């Protein structure tokens, strides 16, 4: 059986499906992203509407995969409110297929800048604590009998 | 890459993928939208988890005789196409389709037949199910 990537690629050989695929990649993808981002950031539709100075039913429409009428300005405003990046580029079809095949929650609702920043900070803390652990082990080994933990290069662990 | 969910299509006893057959036939104009919705749902957390989207307008829980089933809707040129299935934990079993033409809801099978298809898929997914085909 063909992989999902191969199946999509095969379908894209039909120009009509290719055109629909671009439309739906934007329409469906954006609708899912808006709803997922709003959920992730625990915002109500009414709160999002208030932040954007629009009415709540419009937010509801944006979250509908059958809406399909987004303007670039709307997307830029949403990126600002959610504090996430926005990428609008012409790309090869293989990039679109890669995106579809590999969709996971963090791609649908990416972390905001502040979330990314705190994730980066906690990663850096982990590096520090790992460094401390290595130092502790070195201290322990140096206090032990000199040859007790010495690596014997002549003995292969797989022998 | 591990998906959050997997969609399966119903396959009849002759080995024909009925869902794929419909999406390439009468449901052709909704095919790309359904496939993209399925991709996004497969990558979305289950109901109750942060960021979950297993709610309208992505997935609708059916009521009445169809209680226990869910549907995905795609409106194309004022005609609403629907794919109907049932959730079994992280697996979604797609068993039939239908459409709404503004006046009423139309499908070829009864809720009873739909339930039979689900039980066939649950008991023998190797024979009656196939991972959703584009």
Interface residues (C-beta under 8 A of the other chain):
Chain A: X1 X4 X7 X8 X10 X11 X17 X20 X21 X23 X24 X25 X27 X28 X29 X31 X32 X35 X36 X37 X39 X40 X63 X64 X65 X66 X100 X101 X102 X103 X104 X105 X107 X108 X109
Chain B: X1 X2 X3 X4 X31 X32 X33 X35 X36 X37 X39 X40 X42 X43 X44 X45 X50 X51 X52 X53 X57 X58 X73 X74 X75 X130 X131 X133 X134
